Amino acid sequence: MPIKLATQRQPGYLRFELTGKRVLGEFGTEMAKLWPEVARECEASGLTLVLGVSHLTGPARVAEVYESTVTGCELLRQSRCRRVALAVLGGGASLEENRFGETIATNRGLDVRMFASEKAALEWLLAGREDANP
């Protein structure tokens, strides 16, 4: 089952939601198709804050997490996105896999944090709202 993406413009931020199952050997390729859509929506809306909500299930290889994160960072930074909060709702193992992506993104200059709940992710994201979305 392919990963599905839905985006919504919210007051002050862009929200995207991922649903589906990660398949070993396909996750990086699938996300490489979705990140450009998120970046285009950021650029078109002028929003610099992004809330991602992941309902993805299934494992991902470390190399695929790395590939997806590098691609996502590059595209989001080009679209002027400055701050990303990602709520990983697939449980503890999914969250820990994504923490590696958080480190990669931070090292590439994107302000990214992972959370176990959408509420916590949104609170963190909007705490930086005044300086990120004048």
Summary of the structure (lengths in Angstrom):
residues: 134
radius of gyration: 13.4
end to end distance: 39.7
largest distance: 40.9
contacts: 447
relative contact order: 0.18
helix: 49%
strand: 25%
